[in-house]
Amino acid sequence: MADQGWAMKGELVLSCNCTVFCPCVMSLGNHPPTEGYCQTWAGFRIDAGHFGEVDLSGLNLGLVMEIPGYMSRGNWTAGLFIDKRASVYAVKALTRIFTGKAGGTTSLLSILVGKFLGIEQAPITYETRDRTRIFQIPKIIDGAVTPIPGKDRDKDTVISNSEYWIAPEIIVARSDKSKMRAFGRNWNFAGRSAEICKLDWRGP
């Protein structure tokens, strides 16, 4: 499955242990997380996607990561959850993409992730209720993330034209609910930093 063109579009939501909005976004990894280390989970909704001829459209994913200090220095730990509905071929494709082996947007993961905890398939849901994103993997992740309104209360607070690797436009958000239990971890980040971004990744 090497060297195949791939792309995915949709949305992602991320919840972490930073007490205020993630400084890694603004510093591009050159400032430590507010707690000195990062614990985070992210949810992905793929509206349209492919890896070569393998269709990835309609699938949801979950990613768990730990970063011991500065994001840019690596030594990350990561684990991946793939939609139970994914075919064997889609699982192989998504594994290549999220381990960085497929190149493109996620290629840096092959450099920065030092320990990969593995892959699990599970039922995964990603919903939008009003402005709140609800992301759930039964018994694993229970998350609800809401954008922080700006001066115009009808609009979100947005960082635009960023060089942040995930997306150039980031909606600043906060976790209303954020529990994660997996891979020997037990986290609760309610009230802490979160972000919402358009998913528009491709490679190689």
LINTA-V402386 format. One record per residue. N is the residue number from 1. RES is the residue in three letters. PSI is psi as a letter, one per 20 degrees, with the letter a starting at -180 (NA if undefined). Layout:
n=N res=RES psi=PSI
n=N res=RES psi=PSI
This chain:
n=1 res=MET psi=j
n=2 res=ALA psi=q
n=3 res=ASP psi=k
n=4 res=GLN psi=q
n=5 res=GLY psi=q
n=6 res=TRP psi=q
n=7 res=ALA psi=q
n=8 res=MET psi=p
n=9 res=LYS psi=q
n=10 res=GLY psi=c
n=11 res=GLU psi=q
n=12 res=LEU psi=q
n=13 res=VAL psi=q
n=14 res=LEU psi=p
n=15 res=SER psi=p
n=16 res=CYS psi=r
n=17 res=ASN psi=j
n=18 res=CYS psi=p
n=19 res=THR psi=h
n=20 res=VAL psi=r
n=21 res=PHE psi=p
n=22 res=CYS psi=o
n=23 res=PRO psi=i
n=24 res=CYS psi=h
n=25 res=VAL psi=g
n=26 res=MET psi=h
n=27 res=SER psi=i
n=28 res=LEU psi=l
n=29 res=GLY psi=j
n=30 res=ASN psi=j
n=31 res=HIS psi=p
n=32 res=PRO psi=q
n=33 res=PRO psi=q
n=34 res=THR psi=h
n=35 res=GLU psi=j
n=36 res=GLY psi=i
n=37 res=TYR psi=r
n=38 res=CYS psi=p
n=39 res=GLN psi=p
n=40 res=THR psi=q
n=41 res=TRP psi=q
n=42 res=ALA psi=q
n=43 res=GLY psi=q
n=44 res=PHE psi=p
n=45 res=ARG psi=o
n=46 res=ILE psi=o
n=47 res=ASP psi=h
n=48 res=ALA psi=p
n=49 res=GLY psi=q
n=50 res=HIS psi=q
n=51 res=PHE psi=o
n=52 res=GLY psi=c
n=53 res=GLU psi=j
n=54 res=VAL psi=p
n=55 res=ASP psi=p
n=56 res=LEU psi=j
n=57 res=SER psi=p
n=58 res=GLY psi=i
n=59 res=LEU psi=q
n=60 res=ASN psi=q
n=61 res=LEU psi=q
n=62 res=GLY psi=q
n=63 res=LEU psi=p
n=64 res=VAL psi=p
n=65 res=MET psi=q
n=66 res=GLU psi=p
n=67 res=ILE psi=p
n=68 res=PRO psi=i
n=69 res=GLY psi=c
n=70 res=TYR psi=p
n=71 res=MET psi=h
n=72 res=SER psi=i
n=73 res=ARG psi=i
n=74 res=GLY psi=b
n=75 res=ASN psi=k
n=76 res=TRP psi=q
n=77 res=THR psi=p
n=78 res=ALA psi=q
n=79 res=GLY psi=q
n=80 res=LEU psi=p
n=81 res=PHE psi=p
n=82 res=ILE psi=p
n=83 res=ASP psi=p
n=84 res=LYS psi=h
n=85 res=ARG psi=i
n=86 res=ALA psi=p
n=87 res=SER psi=r
n=88 res=VAL psi=g
n=89 res=TYR psi=h
n=90 res=ALA psi=h
n=91 res=VAL psi=g
n=92 res=LYS psi=g
n=93 res=ALA psi=g
n=94 res=LEU psi=h
n=95 res=THR psi=g
n=96 res=ARG psi=g
n=97 res=ILE psi=g
n=98 res=PHE psi=i
n=99 res=THR psi=j
n=100 res=GLY psi=i
n=101 res=LYS psi=i
n=102 res=ALA psi=i
n=103 res=GLY psi=a
n=104 res=GLY psi=b
n=105 res=THR psi=g
n=106 res=THR psi=j
n=107 res=SER psi=h
n=108 res=LEU psi=i
n=109 res=LEU psi=h
n=110 res=SER psi=h
n=111 res=ILE psi=g
n=112 res=LEU psi=h
n=113 res=VAL psi=o
n=114 res=GLY psi=h
n=115 res=LYS psi=p
n=116 res=PHE psi=o
n=117 res=LEU psi=i
n=118 res=GLY psi=a
n=119 res=ILE psi=p
n=120 res=GLU psi=q
n=121 res=GLN psi=p
n=122 res=ALA psi=r
n=123 res=PRO psi=p
n=124 res=ILE psi=p
n=125 res=THR psi=q
n=126 res=TYR psi=o
n=127 res=GLU psi=q
n=128 res=THR psi=p
n=129 res=ARG psi=o
n=130 res=ASP psi=d
n=131 res=ARG psi=i
n=132 res=THR psi=p
n=133 res=ARG psi=p
n=134 res=ILE psi=o
n=135 res=PHE psi=p
n=136 res=GLN psi=p
n=137 res=ILE psi=o
n=138 res=PRO psi=p
n=139 res=LYS psi=j
n=140 res=ILE psi=f
n=141 res=ILE psi=p
n=142 res=ASP psi=n
n=143 res=GLY psi=q
n=144 res=ALA psi=o
n=145 res=VAL psi=p
n=146 res=THR psi=p
n=147 res=PRO psi=q
n=148 res=ILE psi=p
n=149 res=PRO psi=q
n=150 res=GLY psi=a
n=151 res=LYS psi=g
n=152 res=ASP psi=o
n=153 res=ARG psi=i
n=154 res=ASP psi=i
n=155 res=LYS psi=q
n=156 res=ASP psi=q
n=157 res=THR psi=p
n=158 res=VAL psi=p
n=159 res=ILE psi=p
n=160 res=SER psi=r
n=161 res=ASN psi=k
n=162 res=SER psi=q
n=163 res=GLU psi=j
n=164 res=TYR psi=p
n=165 res=TRP psi=h
n=166 res=ILE psi=g
n=167 res=ALA psi=q
n=168 res=PRO psi=i
n=169 res=GLU psi=p
n=170 res=ILE psi=p
n=171 res=ILE psi=p
n=172 res=VAL psi=p
n=173 res=ALA psi=r
n=174 res=ARG psi=q
n=175 res=SER psi=p
n=176 res=ASP psi=h
n=177 res=LYS psi=p
n=178 res=SER psi=n
n=179 res=LYS psi=p
n=180 res=MET psi=p
n=181 res=ARG psi=o
n=182 res=ALA psi=q
n=183 res=PHE psi=k
n=184 res=GLY psi=j
n=185 res=ARG psi=q
n=186 res=ASN psi=n
n=187 res=TRP psi=q
n=188 res=ASN psi=o
n=189 res=PHE psi=k
n=190 res=ALA psi=p
n=191 res=GLY psi=i
n=192 res=ARG psi=a
n=193 res=SER psi=q
n=194 res=ALA psi=r
n=195 res=GLU psi=q
n=196 res=ILE psi=p
n=197 res=CYS psi=q
n=198 res=LYS psi=p
n=199 res=LEU psi=o
n=200 res=ASP psi=m
n=201 res=TRP psi=q
n=202 res=ARG psi=r
n=203 res=GLY psi=r
n=204 res=PRO psi=NA
